[in-house]
């Protein structure tokens, strides 16, 4: 079964600190550099600065998007390392179709809410869903306590999309 893959990696040691800003939904869209890195892989150009007919430069919001190259059944996975911080009482993550309302409409799925552990917070996430070329997907995260969102630094993030391209729908 053919698979189209996009694998992105952000690492603060190589890309500098990522400024955490919360959108109106209370989440931060994680940004990823465009240059190929140690583990980045994008031969189908799903994370391209010109994808979706726009222009982008890391770390603007569009640098957080993967534009699926094919219709198909996809596995989305993510890894997020948060710096140690005693303020948040929960860490959240979600995958979002069209997180910037550029094509279809904002549609979040697989929201996860986890209590902190001692030290840094290290989380991985997985979800499966249908994807389409005209609808970008993104990874959004939040560190919060009640209604307060905290700008806790992310030290590492990975976002991966694997599309099975020959799925038959009845």
C-alpha positions as CSV (number, residue, x, y, z in Angstrom):
1,X,0.0,0.0,0.0
2,X,1.6,3.3,-1.0
3,X,2.2,5.8,1.8
4,X,3.1,9.5,1.5
5,X,5.0,10.8,4.5
6,X,5.8,14.2,6.0
7,X,8.0,14.3,9.2
8,X,8.8,17.6,10.9
9,X,11.0,18.4,13.8
10,X,11.5,21.5,15.9
11,X,14.3,21.6,18.4
12,X,15.0,24.7,20.5
13,X,18.8,23.9,20.5
14,X,18.9,24.3,16.6
15,X,16.0,26.6,15.8
16,X,15.9,28.9,18.8
17,X,13.2,29.3,21.4
18,X,9.7,29.1,20.1
19,X,7.6,32.0,21.3
20,X,4.4,30.5,22.8
21,X,1.3,32.6,21.9
22,X,-2.3,31.5,22.3
23,X,-4.9,31.8,19.6
24,X,-8.5,32.7,20.3
25,X,-9.2,29.0,21.0
26,X,-6.6,29.0,23.9
27,X,-4.1,26.9,22.0
28,X,-0.7,27.5,20.4
29,X,-0.1,26.2,16.8
30,X,3.3,24.6,17.0
31,X,5.7,25.9,14.2
32,X,8.3,23.9,12.3
33,X,11.3,25.1,10.4
34,X,11.2,24.6,6.6
35,X,14.8,23.5,6.2
36,X,15.6,19.8,6.2
37,X,16.9,18.7,9.5
38,X,18.1,15.6,11.3
39,X,14.7,13.9,11.2
40,X,12.7,16.1,8.9
41,X,11.5,14.3,5.7
42,X,9.1,15.9,3.1
43,X,9.6,14.6,-0.4
44,X,5.9,15.3,-1.3
45,X,6.4,19.0,-0.3
46,X,3.5,18.9,2.2
47,X,5.4,21.4,4.4
48,X,6.3,24.0,1.8
49,X,6.3,27.8,2.4
50,X,4.2,28.2,-0.8
51,X,1.7,25.4,0.0
52,X,-2.0,26.3,-0.2
53,X,-1.3,29.2,-2.5
54,X,0.3,31.3,0.3
55,X,3.7,32.4,1.4
56,X,5.3,31.7,4.7
57,X,8.5,32.1,6.6
58,X,9.3,30.3,9.8
59,X,8.2,31.0,12.6
60,X,4.9,32.5,11.2
61,X,1.7,30.6,11.8
62,X,1.6,29.0,8.4
63,X,4.9,27.2,9.3
64,X,2.8,25.1,11.6
65,X,0.8,23.5,8.7
66,X,1.1,20.3,6.8
67,X,-0.8,20.3,3.5
68,X,-1.7,16.7,2.7
69,X,-0.5,15.8,-0.8
70,X,-3.1,13.1,-1.4
71,X,-6.6,12.1,-0.3
72,X,-6.4,9.2,2.0
73,X,-6.5,7.6,5.5
74,X,-3.8,9.2,7.6
75,X,-2.0,8.6,10.8
76,X,-1.0,11.8,12.6
77,X,1.6,11.6,15.4
78,X,3.3,14.1,17.6
79,X,5.9,14.4,20.3
80,X,6.1,17.4,22.6
81,X,8.7,18.2,25.3
82,X,7.8,21.0,27.6
83,X,10.3,22.8,29.8
84,X,9.9,22.3,33.6
85,X,7.4,24.8,35.0
86,X,5.4,24.5,38.3
87,X,2.5,26.8,37.2
88,X,0.4,24.6,34.8
89,X,-2.0,22.0,36.2
90,X,-2.7,20.5,32.8
91,X,-1.1,20.1,29.4
92,X,-3.3,19.8,26.3
93,X,-2.8,18.9,22.7
94,X,-5.0,18.5,19.7
95,X,-4.8,17.9,16.0
96,X,-6.7,20.4,13.9
97,X,-7.9,20.4,10.4
98,X,-7.5,24.0,8.9
99,X,-6.3,25.6,12.2
100,X,-6.0,29.0,10.5
101,X,-9.3,28.9,8.7
102,X,-7.6,29.1,5.3
103,X,-9.8,26.6,3.3
104,X,-12.5,24.6,4.9
105,X,-13.0,25.5,8.6
106,X,-11.3,24.9,12.0
107,X,-12.1,21.4,13.1
108,X,-10.2,20.0,16.1
109,X,-10.0,16.3,17.0
110,X,-8.3,14.1,19.5
111,X,-7.9,16.7,22.2
112,X,-5.8,15.3,25.1
113,X,-5.7,16.7,28.6
114,X,-2.9,15.4,30.9
115,X,-1.9,16.4,34.4
116,X,1.8,17.3,34.9
117,X,4.4,15.0,36.4
118,X,7.5,16.1,38.2
119,X,10.2,17.8,36.0
120,X,9.8,18.3,32.3
121,X,6.6,17.2,30.5
122,X,7.2,14.7,27.7
123,X,4.2,13.6,25.7
124,X,3.4,11.7,22.5
125,X,0.1,11.7,20.6
126,X,-1.5,9.6,17.8
127,X,-4.7,9.9,15.8
128,X,-6.1,8.6,12.5
129,X,-8.5,10.3,10.1
130,X,-9.2,11.1,6.5
131,X,-7.2,14.0,5.0
132,X,-7.5,16.0,1.8
133,X,-5.0,18.2,-0.2
134,X,-7.0,21.4,0.2
135,X,-7.3,21.1,4.0
136,X,-4.1,21.6,6.1
137,X,-3.6,20.0,9.4
138,X,-1.7,21.3,12.5
139,X,-0.7,20.4,16.0
140,X,-1.9,22.8,18.7
141,X,-0.8,22.7,22.4
142,X,-1.5,24.5,25.7
143,X,-0.1,24.6,29.2
144,X,-2.7,26.0,31.5
145,X,-4.3,26.2,34.9
146,X,-8.0,26.9,34.8
147,X,-8.5,29.7,32.2
148,X,-4.9,30.9,32.4
149,X,-2.5,29.8,29.6
150,X,1.2,30.0,30.4
151,X,4.0,30.6,27.9
152,X,5.9,27.5,28.9
153,X,8.7,26.9,26.4
154,X,8.6,23.8,24.1
155,X,12.1,22.4,23.9
156,X,11.3,19.8,21.2
157,X,8.4,19.0,19.0
158,X,7.8,16.5,16.2
159,X,4.8,16.3,13.9
160,X,4.3,13.5,11.4
161,X,1.7,12.6,8.8
162,X,1.6,9.3,7.0
163,X,-1.1,9.0,4.3
164,X,-2.2,5.7,2.9
165,X,-3.0,6.8,-0.6
166,X,-4.9,3.9,-2.2
167,X,-7.8,3.8,0.3
168,X,-11.0,2.8,-1.4
169,X,-14.2,4.5,-0.1
170,X,-17.5,2.8,-0.9
